[in-house]
Amino acid sequence: MGPQDANLTGSVHGGVVMKLCDEAASLAAIRHARERVVTAACDRMTFLVPVFIGELVTLSARVNAVWHSSMEVGVRVEAENPLTGERRHTNTAYLTIVAVDEHGRPIAVPPLVIGDEEGSRREREAQIRRSNRLAERERIKSEQDAVQSPLDTQPAKD
Ligand SMILES: CC(C)(COP(=O)(O)OP(=O)(O)OC[C@H]1O[C@@H](n2cnc3c(N)ncnc32)[C@H](O)[C@@H]1OP(=O)(O)O)[C@@H](O)C(=O)NCCC(=O)NCCS
């Protein structure tokens, strides 16, 4: 990470790390689907400890779960001080990436082949995050439907 990535205190901007996570997640999704992809959502982005100027940042991205056209990709970010070799886990991100055709329309992606307990655990946790996200969306929608706008109660004017 260079000075252009950081603020005046020498910490790398969160947005810079988010962009790297987006790129890593998209590449992992492309390698799984072998299709073009778009980012639908950044479901979670955790900043555990800062990344500093001069550190080497490594991102590991993995497809955790696949639905129809969407995939959850988890990204782990580590920063290493190249002088000392000290390495820290700095960020975790979960993004929803959707495979699309040349017109930007969602298309089906191949199922995920999971071969170990670690993979099964990641998929279960991704299902929980998706269920929570969909439940939250439904709950907010019904709250919004329940609150009738004052404009809706006015009689129509010619
Ligand atoms: C993501 C996008 C393709 C979805 O298109 P859409 O017409 O809404 O399609 P659908 O409603 O059929 O949803 C397609 C899939 O995306 C998922 N999806 C759509 N919006 C989502 C959101 N906000 N969060 C998570 N998943 C989402 C759906 O759950 C569905 O998944 P599934 O096929 O696995 O069941 C479209 O909204 C889009 O192009 N967004 C802009 C993407 C972009 O510009 N990203 C930044 C640059 S890469």
Ligand as a Chemical Component Dictionary entry (heavy atoms), coordinates in Angstrom:
data_LIG
# 
_chem_comp.id                   LIG 
_chem_comp.type                 NON-POLYMER 
_chem_comp.pdbx_formal_charge   0 
_chem_comp.three_letter_code    LIG 
# 
loop_
_chem_comp_atom.comp_id 
_chem_comp_atom.atom_id 
_chem_comp_atom.alt_atom_id 
_chem_comp_atom.type_symbol 
_chem_comp_atom.charge 
_chem_comp_atom.model_Cartn_x 
_chem_comp_atom.model_Cartn_y 
_chem_comp_atom.model_Cartn_z 
_chem_comp_atom.pdbx_ordinal 
LIG C1  C1  C 0 -27.562 -7.575  -9.860  1  
LIG C2  C2  C 0 -28.544 -7.469  -11.025 2  
LIG C3  C3  C 0 -27.960 -8.167  -12.251 3  
LIG C4  C4  C 0 -29.815 -8.228  -10.609 4  
LIG O1  O1  O 0 -30.713 -8.086  -11.665 5  
LIG P1  P1  P 0 -32.298 -8.286  -11.444 6  
LIG O2  O2  O 0 -32.964 -7.960  -12.727 7  
LIG O3  O3  O 0 -32.726 -7.604  -10.207 8  
LIG O4  O4  O 0 -32.389 -9.828  -11.322 9  
LIG P2  P2  P 0 -33.176 -10.766 -10.294 10 
LIG O5  O5  O 0 -34.169 -10.053 -9.456  11 
LIG O6  O6  O 0 -33.657 -11.913 -11.148 12 
LIG O7  O7  O 0 -32.020 -11.294 -9.336  13 
LIG C5  C5  C 0 -30.985 -12.098 -9.851  14 
LIG C6  C6  C 0 -30.193 -12.623 -8.687  15 
LIG O8  O8  O 0 -29.552 -11.541 -8.040  16 
LIG C7  C7  C 0 -29.850 -11.560 -6.661  17 
LIG N1  N1  N 0 -29.908 -10.175 -6.230  18 
LIG C8  C8  C 0 -30.504 -9.161  -6.880  19 
LIG N2  N2  N 0 -30.376 -8.037  -6.158  20 
LIG C9  C9  C 0 -29.681 -8.355  -5.048  21 
LIG C10 C10 C 0 -29.220 -7.627  -3.912  22 
LIG N3  N3  N 0 -29.456 -6.324  -3.769  23 
LIG N4  N4  N 0 -28.547 -8.284  -2.963  24 
LIG C11 C11 C 0 -28.292 -9.595  -3.091  25 
LIG N5  N5  N 0 -28.697 -10.357 -4.128  26 
LIG C12 C12 C 0 -29.390 -9.734  -5.099  27 
LIG C13 C13 C 0 -31.197 -12.253 -6.554  28 
LIG O9  O9  O 0 -31.376 -12.821 -5.265  29 
LIG C14 C14 C 0 -31.062 -13.306 -7.634  30 
LIG O10 O10 O 0 -30.304 -14.405 -7.125  31 
LIG P3  P3  P 0 -30.578 -15.927 -7.622  32 
LIG O11 O11 O 0 -30.706 -15.886 -9.131  33 
LIG O12 O12 O 0 -29.387 -16.697 -7.209  34 
LIG O13 O13 O 0 -31.841 -16.366 -6.949  35 
LIG C15 C15 C 0 -28.916 -5.999  -11.371 36 
LIG O14 O14 O 0 -29.592 -5.436  -10.261 37 
LIG C16 C16 C 0 -27.723 -5.159  -11.708 38 
LIG O15 O15 O 0 -27.179 -5.222  -12.816 39 
LIG N6  N6  N 0 -27.272 -4.312  -10.760 40 
LIG C17 C17 C 0 -26.143 -3.416  -10.990 41 
LIG C18 C18 C 0 -24.825 -4.155  -10.754 42 
LIG C19 C19 C 0 -23.667 -3.218  -10.769 43 
LIG O16 O16 O 0 -23.648 -2.240  -11.488 44 
LIG N7  N7  N 0 -22.668 -3.525  -9.927  45 
LIG C20 C20 C 0 -21.507 -2.684  -9.793  46 
LIG C21 C21 C 0 -20.508 -2.857  -10.885 47 
LIG S1  S1  S 0 -20.021 -4.542  -11.141 48 
# 
loop_
_chem_comp_bond.comp_id 
_chem_comp_bond.atom_id_1 
_chem_comp_bond.atom_id_2 
_chem_comp_bond.value_order 
_chem_comp_bond.pdbx_ordinal 
LIG C1  C2  SING 1  
LIG C2  C3  SING 2  
LIG C2  C4  SING 3  
LIG C2  C15 SING 4  
LIG C4  O1  SING 5  
LIG O1  P1  SING 6  
LIG P1  O2  DOUB 7  
LIG P1  O3  SING 8  
LIG P1  O4  SING 9  
LIG O4  P2  SING 10 
LIG P2  O5  DOUB 11 
LIG P2  O6  SING 12 
LIG P2  O7  SING 13 
LIG O7  C5  SING 14 
LIG C5  C6  SING 15 
LIG C6  O8  SING 16 
LIG C6  C14 SING 17 
LIG O8  C7  SING 18 
LIG C7  N1  SING 19 
LIG C7  C13 SING 20 
LIG N1  C8  SING 21 
LIG N1  C12 SING 22 
LIG C8  N2  DOUB 23 
LIG N2  C9  SING 24 
LIG C9  C10 SING 25 
LIG C9  C12 DOUB 26 
LIG C10 N3  SING 27 
LIG C10 N4  DOUB 28 
LIG N4  C11 SING 29 
LIG C11 N5  DOUB 30 
LIG N5  C12 SING 31 
LIG C13 O9  SING 32 
LIG C13 C14 SING 33 
LIG C14 O10 SING 34 
LIG O10 P3  SING 35 
LIG P3  O11 DOUB 36 
LIG P3  O12 SING 37 
LIG P3  O13 SING 38 
LIG C15 O14 SING 39 
LIG C15 C16 SING 40 
LIG C16 O15 DOUB 41 
LIG C16 N6  SING 42 
LIG N6  C17 SING 43 
LIG C17 C18 SING 44 
LIG C18 C19 SING 45 
LIG C19 O16 DOUB 46 
LIG C19 N7  SING 47 
LIG N7  C20 SING 48 
LIG C20 C21 SING 49 
LIG C21 S1  SING 50 
# 
